[in-house]
Amino acid sequence: MKTIPIQLQSHLEEYATTWCYLMRVACVGKYNGVVRGFTSLDESLVYDDGDGAVTYRSDNGFMPAKFQQEAGFSVDNTEVTGWVTDEEITEADILAGMFDSAEVTIYRVNYMNLSQGHEVVAFGTLGETQFNENSWKCEFRSIMQQAKQPYGKVYSLTCRNQYGDAKCKMPFEWFEATIDNLGEDPMLIFVATELTQADGYFAPGVIEVLSGANAGADMDVDQFFEGGIVQLALQMPMPFQVGDTFRIRVDCDKLF
């Protein structure tokens, strides 16, 4: 059952109201501990929901599309869009997955009197973020989405195990190396002469970047050539630099 503070409820029942939405985003993964705030108001404000004061900014945008809520077990959903700035949210942050699976709480407050408290409009997580030139868009999914996820064994034509786990039983070994040279596209191709394996050894494979501008990010390996030439499946958020360190391992194509 939803509860609304009495003072806020009284304000919402008035003929003229001064309320806005606040969206609190708690990031996970490499951005764990980072909290970002957005508001539908035309200027930024600071609000403490009980977990610490957060600045809810208006300059990064917060434009939720039609918000769908159901009384049953359907998943509440909407799309949230905004734009990139040079300060709070950069292009590199978006491409590195800053908002992927982030925990989201959407509040409604009286921006003229924040002491009235807040109404929790929605709670859930963000899906994969899409980036287009200078804007971003991500789908909000309510917590009911978790109840629709399959649990237990699922039968499929491809292998369901994670490479190297107890059921897979294949050897799981990381190889650390340093980038010695860069290819035509420094966000996609690089050379690490420490890797002396034969052609195709790390295809398919996975890398995790340990230092440099892409530190903490990972990516699938598309091709590997003798001499330590690595070509990734997709471009990294930032160009590699000579001296960046990473680790690489063999992966599986999931086919029997």
Secondary structure per residue as TSV (DSSP state, phi and psi in degrees):
chain	resnum	aa	ss	phi	psi
A	1	M	-	360.0	133.4
A	2	K	-	-79.1	135.4
A	3	T	-	-115.8	139.9
A	4	I	-	-127.5	131.4
A	5	P	-	-52.6	142.4
A	6	I	H	-58.8	-43.5
A	7	Q	H	-63.5	-40.6
A	8	L	H	-68.1	-40.3
A	9	Q	H	-60.8	-40.8
A	10	S	H	-64.0	-39.6
A	11	H	H	-66.0	-41.3
A	12	L	H	-66.4	-21.0
A	13	E	T	-87.4	-4.8
A	14	E	S	-75.5	164.0
A	15	Y	S	-69.6	-38.7
A	16	A	S	-116.2	127.2
A	17	T	-	-124.4	159.0
A	18	T	-	-130.9	71.2
A	19	W	E	-117.9	159.9
A	20	C	E	-149.1	168.9
A	21	Y	E	-94.8	144.5
A	22	L	E	-122.3	138.3
A	23	M	E	-122.0	116.0
A	24	R	E	-99.5	121.5
A	25	V	E	-115.2	115.3
A	26	A	E	-101.8	111.1
A	27	C	-	-76.8	159.5
A	28	V	-	-127.8	-175.3
A	29	G	G	67.9	-137.4
A	30	K	G	-65.9	-17.3
A	31	Y	G	-101.5	16.9
A	32	N	T	-56.0	131.6
A	33	G	T	97.4	-14.2
A	34	V	-	-84.1	128.3
A	35	V	E	-120.3	129.5
A	36	R	E	-119.8	142.1
A	37	G	E	-121.2	139.8
A	38	F	E	-131.2	151.8
A	39	T	E	-137.3	150.8
A	40	S	S	-84.3	-5.4
A	41	L	S	-71.3	160.3
A	42	D	S	-86.2	5.6
A	43	E	S	-146.9	155.3
A	44	S	-	-73.8	154.7
A	45	L	E	-148.0	160.0
A	46	V	E	-109.1	130.5
A	47	Y	E	-141.9	140.1
A	48	D	E	-110.0	112.8
A	49	D	-	-89.3	5.4
A	50	G	S	112.3	-16.1
A	51	D	S	-107.4	17.5
A	52	G	-	111.5	149.7
A	53	A	E	-70.5	137.0
A	54	V	E	-130.2	137.9
A	55	T	E	-85.5	117.2
A	56	Y	E	-95.1	108.6
A	57	R	E	-91.1	147.4
A	58	S	S	-101.6	-15.4
A	59	D	T	-81.4	-10.3
A	60	N	T	-95.3	-4.2
A	61	G	-	84.2	146.8
A	62	F	-	-159.6	93.5
A	63	M	E	-126.1	84.0
A	64	P	E	-69.4	138.6
A	65	A	-	-76.1	-169.5
A	66	K	-	-54.7	122.7
A	67	F	-	-93.3	119.4
A	68	Q	B	-104.7	121.7
A	69	Q	-	-127.6	141.0
A	70	E	-	-123.9	151.6
A	71	A	S	-80.0	-20.2
A	72	G	S	-88.0	-141.7
A	73	F	S	-102.0	17.1
A	74	S	-	-71.5	154.5
A	75	V	-	-83.7	123.0
A	76	D	-	-69.9	138.3
A	77	N	E	-152.4	157.6
A	78	T	E	-163.9	174.1
A	79	E	E	-116.7	137.8
A	80	V	E	-115.1	130.2
A	81	T	E	-124.6	156.1
A	82	G	E	-163.9	-166.6
A	83	W	E	-136.4	164.9
A	84	V	-	-92.7	142.0
A	85	T	-	-124.5	173.6
A	86	D	S	-84.7	-5.9
A	87	E	S	-109.8	-76.0
A	88	E	S	-72.0	-52.8
A	89	I	S	-125.4	111.0
A	90	T	-	-99.9	167.2
A	91	E	H	-59.8	-40.6
A	92	A	H	-62.5	-38.9
A	93	D	H	-62.9	-44.8
A	94	I	H	-63.0	-47.8
A	95	L	H	-67.6	-25.9
A	96	A	T	-82.7	-0.9
A	97	G	T	87.2	35.7
A	98	M	T	-57.1	-39.5
A	99	F	T	-97.9	-2.8
A	100	D	T	-61.1	122.8
A	101	S	T	62.6	18.3
A	102	A	-	-66.7	149.3
A	103	E	E	-84.9	130.0
A	104	V	E	-124.2	134.3
A	105	T	E	-127.0	128.2
A	106	I	E	-109.0	122.9
A	107	Y	E	-109.3	158.5
A	108	R	E	-120.8	126.6
A	109	V	E	-133.9	163.1
A	110	N	E	-92.1	105.9
A	111	Y	T	-70.1	-14.1
A	112	M	T	-86.1	-14.7
A	113	N	-	-152.9	81.5
A	114	L	G	-67.5	-16.5
A	115	S	G	-67.8	-11.5
A	116	Q	G	-73.2	-7.2
A	117	G	-	89.0	-162.0
A	118	H	E	-141.9	157.1
A	119	E	E	-105.9	129.7
A	120	V	E	-82.3	108.2
A	121	V	E	-80.5	-39.9
A	122	A	E	-158.8	155.4
A	123	F	E	-144.1	137.5
A	124	G	E	176.6	-149.5
A	125	T	E	-133.3	163.2
A	126	L	E	-97.6	146.1
A	127	G	E	-87.1	-160.8
A	128	E	E	-67.0	137.8
A	129	T	E	-88.6	133.6
A	130	Q	E	-101.5	136.3
A	131	F	E	-120.0	133.9
A	132	N	E	-141.2	105.7
A	133	E	T	56.4	-95.5
A	134	N	T	-118.7	17.3
A	135	S	E	-133.1	163.5
A	136	W	E	-133.6	155.5
A	137	K	E	-147.1	132.2
A	138	C	E	-140.9	152.2
A	139	E	E	-92.4	132.2
A	140	F	E	-93.6	130.9
A	141	R	E	-125.7	130.5
A	142	S	E	-69.6	170.2
A	143	I	T	-63.8	-19.4
A	144	M	H	-62.9	-20.8
A	145	Q	H	-58.2	-35.1
A	146	Q	H	-66.1	-30.4
A	147	A	H	-71.6	-16.5
A	148	K	T	-96.0	1.0
A	149	Q	S	-80.4	140.5
A	150	P	-	-72.1	139.7
A	151	Y	-	-124.3	148.0
A	152	G	S	92.4	-169.4
A	153	K	-	-76.2	138.6
A	154	V	-	-125.9	130.1
A	155	Y	-	-89.1	137.3
A	156	S	-	-151.3	166.2
A	157	L	S	-74.6	-22.2
A	158	T	S	-106.7	162.7
A	159	C	-	-64.9	135.1
A	160	R	-	-93.9	-10.0
A	161	N	S	-80.0	155.4
A	162	Q	-	-82.6	136.2
A	163	Y	T	-58.6	127.1
A	164	G	T	90.4	-2.8
A	165	D	S	-80.6	-177.7
A	166	A	T	-63.3	-31.9
A	167	K	T	-81.4	-32.9
A	168	C	T	-69.6	-46.8
A	169	K	-	66.8	11.9
A	170	M	-	-85.1	151.2
A	171	P	-	-63.7	135.4
A	172	F	-	-118.1	107.6
A	173	E	-	-138.7	129.5
A	174	W	-	-94.8	145.1
A	175	F	E	-120.4	119.1
A	176	E	E	-88.7	143.5
A	177	A	E	-155.4	168.8
A	178	T	E	-121.4	139.8
A	179	I	-	-73.6	122.8
A	180	D	-	-99.8	-25.8
A	181	N	E	-154.5	162.8
A	182	L	E	-120.1	150.0
A	183	G	-	-86.7	-168.9
A	184	E	S	-59.9	-35.9
A	185	D	S	-112.8	102.4
A	186	P	T	-69.1	-4.0
A	187	M	T	-97.2	-4.0
A	188	L	T	-130.3	-35.3
A	189	I	E	-128.5	135.5
A	190	F	E	-151.1	169.3
A	191	V	E	-125.0	132.0
A	192	A	-	-130.8	99.4
A	193	T	T	-66.6	-13.9
A	194	E	T	-66.1	-22.6
A	195	L	-	-84.4	106.7
A	196	T	-	-103.7	12.3
A	197	Q	-	-69.7	164.3
A	198	A	-	-76.8	168.1
A	199	D	T	-51.0	134.7
A	200	G	T	79.0	1.9
A	201	Y	T	-61.4	-41.7
A	202	F	T	-102.5	27.0
A	203	A	S	-122.4	109.5
A	204	P	S	-76.5	156.5
A	205	G	E	-155.4	-177.5
A	206	V	E	-140.5	139.4
A	207	I	E	-117.3	151.0
A	208	E	E	-125.2	124.8
A	209	V	E	-82.4	129.3
A	210	L	-	-99.2	-26.7
A	211	S	S	-148.0	167.1
A	212	G	S	95.7	-170.7
A	213	A	T	-66.0	-24.5
A	214	N	T	-99.9	15.0
A	215	A	T	-54.7	131.9
A	216	G	T	95.5	-16.3
A	217	A	-	-86.3	156.5
A	218	D	E	-133.6	160.1
A	219	M	E	-159.0	149.7
A	220	D	E	-74.2	146.2
A	221	V	E	-94.1	127.0
A	222	D	E	-89.6	-45.8
A	223	Q	E	-140.8	148.2
A	224	F	E	-136.5	130.8
A	225	F	E	-120.6	152.1
A	226	E	T	-57.1	139.8
A	227	G	T	102.8	1.8
A	228	G	T	83.9	24.0
A	229	I	E	-86.1	119.7
A	230	V	E	-115.3	127.4
A	231	Q	E	-118.1	123.0
A	232	L	E	-83.3	163.2
A	233	A	S	-72.7	-35.6
A	234	L	S	-139.1	159.3
A	235	Q	-	-67.0	146.5
A	236	M	-	-80.4	162.9
A	237	P	S	-60.6	-36.3
A	238	M	S	-129.7	154.8
A	239	P	-	-65.0	144.6
A	240	F	-	-72.7	158.4
A	241	Q	-	-127.3	148.4
A	242	V	T	-59.6	130.2
A	243	G	T	104.7	-14.3
A	244	D	-	-63.4	140.4
A	245	T	E	-107.0	152.8
A	246	F	E	-155.3	171.9
A	247	R	E	-130.5	151.1
A	248	I	E	-137.9	147.7
A	249	R	E	-145.2	163.9
A	250	V	E	-75.8	143.9
A	251	D	-	-121.5	-175.0
A	252	C	-	-125.9	146.2
A	253	D	-	-89.3	5.1
A	254	K	-	69.1	9.0
A	255	L	-	-96.2	139.9
A	256	F	-	-71.8	360.0
